[in-house]
Every structure is written in C-alpha cells, then in structure tokens.
Amino acid sequence: MKTYTNILIIVLFVSACASVPEKGVTYEDFPVTEKLSGQTVPLDTTVFRFPYRIRVQGDTVAVLDLHASEHFIQLFHYPDFSYIVSLGRHGDSPEDMLSAENIRWNEESLWTLDANKSQLIRYGLSLFGDSLFRKEVVSLDKEILRALDFVIYDDSTFIIPDYSGESRFCWVDRKGRLLCKMGEIPSTNEEALRQARPALAQAWRSFIDYNPRNGILAAVTQLGEVLEIYNLKDSTHVVRIGPHGEPKFKVAEGYGIPTGIMGFCDVHVTDNAIYAVFQGRTFKKITEAVQEGDMTDGGKYVYVFSLIGEPLRKYELDHSVCGIFVNGKCGVIVATDVNKDEPMVEYRLE
C-alpha cells in the first residue's frame, strides 16, 4: 500500500509542476558577506586523488574519491577522522565499480552511484555492526540516460536528473524502474528547447540534494548561476538566477559545449537553509590558468539561501573546495579541497 501511495503523491506533484511553469527570479548579491579561514583536518591514513563528496551520518563520515585508483569510498569516524574502512573497489570484476558519481546516507545504509554500470549500490552494516558491506545492487532502467547524480526520496524511491532534455528529473523505484518524469528545464533559450534538448540538458547539468525532513529538493547548475528549489510537500517550484545568468553553450555535433562560466560545485540542504559552493570562473580564465600550470579546481565561495530561495549570506573561503557537509547545529562546514595533500578543511560559522 505504501508504494502505491508514494506513486500517487509523485503523480500529483508532477501534475502540479507541469501546470504552473516557473519564471526565474533574479538576485544580484547577498546582504551579508563574510570571510572564513579554514582549519586543516589531519588524517591518519589514506591518500586521495580527488576527494569530491563528503557525507556525515552520526559519528561516521564517508568521503567519495572521484578518480580513485583502488577504492572510491573511504569511511572515517567523525569528528576525529580516524580511518575505518575502504569501500567500492575500482576494477572490472562483477562486484567492482567502474565509476562513482555520488554517495548518500539513508539511516545506517550508504548508497553510491556507478554511472558506467548504470547501477545504484547499497552498503549496509555487517552482522556485528562494526563496518559496511555491499548488500544490494539496483540496475537502472535503460530509459534513464547516463545517471550522474541521485537522491533518496524514501525507502522505495530515488530521484535522478534527466539528461534526455524531456524533463528535469526521473522518479525511479527500488528495482530501478522508471516511474515517471517531473519538471522542465527552466531555460529561456527557445531555440534549444525546440531543436537541441539533449544538448540543453547537458549544459544544464545540475548537482542536487534533498532533505526529507522539510521536503526540499535543490538543484544548482554546474554552468552559469541558477538555483532551483522544489518543495515536494507543497508542490511549489522556485527558480533563482544570479548575475552570471543561465548556462551558456553552443551546439556542436549534438553536444552542448560550454562557453560561459563554471558555476556551482555542490549543494547541501539543511533543515533551515540551502548551502551551495560557487566558482564563477570563465572558461577563458580557466584555460589561461591551466596553460600557466595552475590546475586549481573548486570554488572559493559558499552561497547561503533560504528554503524559498532568498539570498542570505555569502562566505568567502581561503581554500578552493568541491564538496561540503554543513552541520547547522554545531555551526560547522566540513569541505574537501582537491588541490591539497591534506584535503579535509573545517570552517567555523560562529
């Protein structure tokens, strides 16, 4: 009965979103800007190649290494970051992973996405509860084009960005079957909407996060400066567009080639606000920096919005970071700096 109820709720929400198309509301700046200095967190083991995402659940922290040579996921005790175990072995065997795009906690289980195998993998507690082991594999429906991110809506449903250009998100059940699609790309590029939707979807690639306690699903664009907020409890949809505008691109052989800026890197929805890492560097400047040997990646800004998209605060960081976890109760941001040998950085907000 619960599954049918969830499907009905999803269908009603999709219908509500489809009937009320949203126009973007612009913002120019934040009322408060604050500079933050980070404290490097020492690690007793493990060398990362590209520590991309960080997720904390209780006294355990999981870090995703995007370009790992051996294991994609490292588990540590939190907050002292003492090593626990490595998960998600990189390899070609049936139980190995070919890639890892993101990680999500769901109570005591840790889920990850292997885009190359089109699989969601769940790691659960061992019999003695002292470690995590591979427990479940969900093979995604072939109608879902190369999934690059996901969130867990509930125990039986996932939400995955849609890169076909037909909609914004795919709702997927626990067996990997496509239930339905939701939303549209909120672009003003009418020509691309008519003739180049797949390329438009590539340009509008977004990082997402969902908080089940308040029902907020947030999406931030990797290119340009667009925040979308879907309230899955009251079916409202908000689009906020910053000074850099929506993603800019040109179409070449069916692909969307970026021409504007690198925008957001990560987003985290807390109980009270939305935190997003922002870069804001043009591709011209990035190319010039690379030619001079500067391979710095990540953003030096964390933007804070209310749950209805109001700009609240901008933090300027002393590190370029990719992934963040925000502990609102303790007033702490823990971030990953892919440019440093010691990549974990902690920022105090109070």
C-alpha positions in Angstrom: 0.0 0.0 0.0 2.8 2.4 0.8 4.3 2.0 -2.7 1.0 2.9 -4.4 0.5 5.9 -2.1 4.0 7.1 -2.9 3.3 6.8 -6.7 0.1 8.7 -6.3 1.9 11.5 -4.4 4.5 11.6 -7.2 1.9 11.8 -10.0 0.1 14.6 -8.2 3.3 16.6 -7.7 4.3 16.1 -11.3 0.9 17.3 -12.5 1.1 20.4 -10.2 4.6 21.3 -11.6 3.5 20.8 -15.2 0.5 23.1 -14.8 2.4 26.1 -13.3 5.5 26.9 -15.3 8.0 28.9 -13.3 9.9 32.0 -14.4 13.3 32.7 -12.9 13.6 35.5 -10.3 17.0 37.2 -10.4 19.3 38.1 -7.5 22.2 40.5 -7.7 24.1 40.0 -4.4 23.9 38.8 -0.8 23.0 41.2 2.1 26.0 39.8 4.1 29.5 38.8 3.0 31.8 37.1 5.5 35.4 35.8 5.1 36.2 32.4 6.6 39.6 30.8 7.4 39.7 27.0 7.4 41.4 24.6 9.7 43.0 21.6 8.1 41.8 18.3 9.5 44.6 15.7 9.8 44.0 12.2 8.5 45.9 9.2 9.9 45.7 7.2 6.7 44.6 7.2 3.1 45.8 9.3 0.1 43.0 10.8 -2.0 43.3 11.5 -5.7 40.2 13.7 -6.0 38.1 13.9 -2.8 34.9 15.0 -4.4 32.0 14.5 -2.0 31.7 14.3 1.8 28.7 12.9 3.8 28.3 12.6 7.5 25.8 10.4 9.3 26.0 10.4 13.1 29.6 9.5 14.1 30.6 8.3 10.6 31.9 10.3 7.6 32.1 9.0 4.1 34.3 10.6 1.5 34.0 9.9 -2.2 37.2 9.9 -4.2 36.1 10.6 -7.8 39.3 9.4 -9.5 40.3 6.6 -7.1 42.9 4.1 -8.2 41.8 1.4 -5.6 38.6 2.4 -3.6 36.1 5.1 -4.4 34.8 5.5 -0.8 36.7 6.0 2.5 34.9 5.8 5.9 36.2 7.6 9.0 35.0 8.2 12.5 33.5 11.7 13.0 34.7 14.2 14.1 38.2 12.9 14.6 38.6 11.4 11.1 40.2 8.2 12.3 40.1 5.7 9.5 37.5 2.8 9.5 37.4 1.0 6.1 37.6 1.4 2.3 34.6 0.6 0.1 33.8 0.4 -3.6 36.8 -1.2 -5.1 37.8 0.1 -8.5 38.1 -2.7 -11.0 36.5 -4.9 -13.7 35.1 -7.8 -11.7 31.3 -8.1 -11.2 31.4 -6.7 -7.7 33.9 -3.9 -8.5 32.9 -0.4 -9.5 33.9 1.4 -12.8 32.9 4.8 -11.6 31.4 6.7 -8.6 29.3 9.9 -9.0 28.0 10.5 -5.5 27.2 9.0 -2.1 24.2 9.2 0.1 23.4 8.0 3.6 20.0 6.5 4.3 19.8 5.8 8.0 22.6 3.1 8.5 23.0 2.3 4.8 25.3 4.1 2.4 24.3 4.3 -1.3 26.5 5.1 -4.2 26.0 5.6 -8.0 28.1 3.8 -10.6 27.3 5.7 -13.9 29.4 3.5 -16.1 27.5 0.4 -14.9 24.2 2.3 -14.5 23.8 0.9 -11.0 23.0 2.1 -7.5 24.8 0.1 -4.8 23.9 -0.1 -1.2 26.4 -0.8 1.6 24.8 -2.0 4.9 26.1 -2.8 8.4 27.8 -6.1 9.0 26.3 -8.7 11.4 28.2 -7.2 14.3 27.5 -3.6 13.2 31.2 -2.6 13.1 31.6 -2.0 9.3 29.7 -1.7 6.0 29.5 -4.3 3.3 27.9 -4.5 -0.2 24.3 -5.5 0.4 22.2 -4.6 -2.7 22.5 -3.6 -6.3 19.8 -1.7 -8.3 20.2 -1.8 -12.1 18.7 1.3 -13.6 16.1 1.3 -16.4 17.6 1.7 -19.9 15.2 4.6 -20.5 17.3 6.6 -18.0 20.2 8.3 -19.8 23.5 8.1 -18.0 22.6 9.0 -14.5 25.2 11.4 -13.0 23.5 12.1 -9.6 20.8 10.9 -7.3 19.0 11.5 -4.1 16.9 9.1 -1.9 13.3 10.3 -1.7 12.2 7.4 0.6 12.9 3.7 1.2 11.4 2.8 -2.1 12.1 5.7 -4.5 15.1 7.6 -5.9 15.2 10.9 -7.8 17.7 11.2 -10.7 18.3 14.1 -13.1 17.0 13.6 -16.6 19.6 14.2 -19.3 17.3 13.5 -22.3 16.1 17.1 -22.2 12.4 15.9 -21.9 12.1 16.8 -18.3 14.1 17.8 -15.2 14.0 14.6 -13.0 13.2 10.9 -13.2 11.5 9.1 -10.4 12.8 5.6 -10.0 11.6 2.7 -7.8 13.8 0.4 -5.7 14.1 -2.1 -8.6 15.4 0.6 -10.9 12.2 1.0 -12.9 11.3 4.5 -14.2 8.1 5.6 -12.6 7.6 9.0 -14.2 9.3 12.2 -15.1 9.0 15.6 -13.5 9.5 19.3 -14.4 11.1 21.1 -17.4 14.4 22.8 -17.9 13.7 26.4 -16.9 15.6 27.9 -19.8 14.7 31.0 -21.9 16.6 29.6 -24.8 13.6 28.8 -27.0 15.6 27.6 -30.0 17.4 25.0 -27.8 14.1 23.9 -26.2 12.7 23.3 -29.7 15.7 21.8 -31.5 18.5 20.8 -29.1 17.0 19.4 -25.9 19.8 16.8 -25.2 22.5 19.5 -25.6 20.5 21.8 -23.4 20.2 19.1 -20.8 24.0 18.6 -20.8 24.6 22.4 -20.4 22.0 22.4 -17.5 23.7 19.6 -15.7 23.0 20.2 -12.0 24.1 19.0 -8.6 21.2 18.1 -6.3 20.4 17.5 -2.7 17.2 16.5 -0.8 16.2 16.9 2.8 13.3 14.6 3.7 12.6 16.5 6.9 11.4 19.6 5.1 10.8 18.1 1.6 13.2 20.5 -0.2 14.9 19.2 -3.3 17.5 21.7 -4.5 19.4 21.8 -7.8 22.3 24.1 -8.8 23.8 24.3 -12.3 27.4 23.4 -13.0 27.4 26.1 -15.6 26.0 29.6 -15.1 24.3 30.6 -11.9 20.9 29.0 -11.4 19.3 27.6 -8.3 16.1 25.6 -8.4 14.0 24.7 -5.3 11.3 22.1 -5.5 9.2 21.8 -2.3 7.9 18.2 -2.5 5.5 18.8 0.3 3.5 21.7 -1.1 4.4 21.2 -4.8 6.0 24.7 -5.3 8.9 25.4 -7.5 11.3 28.4 -7.3 14.0 29.4 -9.8 16.6 31.9 -8.7 19.1 33.3 -11.3 22.3 35.0 -10.3 24.3 37.7 -12.1 26.0 35.2 -14.4 22.7 34.0 -15.8 21.6 30.6 -17.1 24.2 28.2 -18.6 25.7 29.4 -21.8 26.7 27.0 -24.5 27.0 26.3 -28.2 25.8 23.1 -30.0 28.4 21.1 -31.9 27.6 17.7 -33.4 24.7 17.3 -31.0 26.7 18.2 -27.8 26.5 21.2 -25.6 29.9 22.9 -25.5 30.1 25.4 -22.5 31.1 29.0 -23.3 30.3 30.9 -20.1 31.4 30.2 -16.6 31.9 27.3 -14.2 29.2 27.8 -11.7 28.2 25.6 -8.7 30.2 22.6 -7.4 27.9 21.2 -4.7 24.8 21.8 -2.7 23.6 20.8 0.7 20.0 21.3 2.0 19.9 21.7 5.8 16.7 22.0 7.9 16.8 25.8 7.7 18.8 26.8 4.6 20.5 25.8 1.3 24.3 26.0 1.0 26.0 25.9 -2.4 29.6 26.0 -3.4 30.2 28.5 -6.3 33.2 29.0 -8.6 32.3 31.8 -11.0 35.4 31.5 -13.2 35.1 31.9 -17.0 36.4 29.2 -19.3 38.8 31.7 -20.8 40.4 32.3 -17.4 40.4 28.6 -16.6 42.2 27.9 -19.9 44.7 30.6 -19.3 45.4 29.3 -15.7 45.9 25.8 -17.0 48.4 27.0 -19.6 50.4 28.6 -16.8 50.4 25.4 -14.8 47.6 26.3 -12.4 45.3 23.3 -12.1 43.3 24.6 -9.1 39.8 23.2 -9.0 36.7 24.0 -6.9 35.0 27.2 -5.6 36.1 29.8 -3.1 32.5 30.8 -2.2 29.6 29.3 -0.3 26.3 30.9 -1.0 23.5 30.5 1.6 19.8 30.8 0.5 16.6 30.4 2.5 14.4 27.4 1.7 12.4 29.6 -0.6 15.4 31.0 -2.5 16.1 34.3 -0.7 19.9 35.1 -0.7 21.0 35.3 2.9 24.8 35.2 3.1 28.0 34.7 1.1 31.1 33.1 2.6 34.5 33.8 1.0 36.8 30.9 1.7 40.6 30.7 1.9 40.5 27.3 0.1 39.0 26.2 -3.2 36.6 23.4 -2.3 34.5 20.9 -4.2 32.3 19.1 -1.7 30.7 20.3 1.6 28.8 19.0 4.6 27.1 21.5 6.8 26.4 20.8 10.4 23.9 23.5 11.2 23.6 22.6 14.9 27.3 22.9 15.5 27.8 25.8 13.1 30.5 23.9 11.0 31.2 23.4 7.3 33.4 20.5 6.5 34.8 20.7 2.9 37.1 18.8 0.6 40.0 20.6 -1.1 41.1 18.5 -4.1 44.2 20.7 -4.5 45.9 19.8 -1.2 47.6 16.7 0.1 45.6 17.2 3.3 42.2 17.7 1.7 39.8 18.0 4.7 39.1 21.6 5.8 36.8 22.7 8.6 35.1 26.1 8.8 33.5 27.5 11.9 30.5 29.7 11.2 30.2 31.2 14.7 
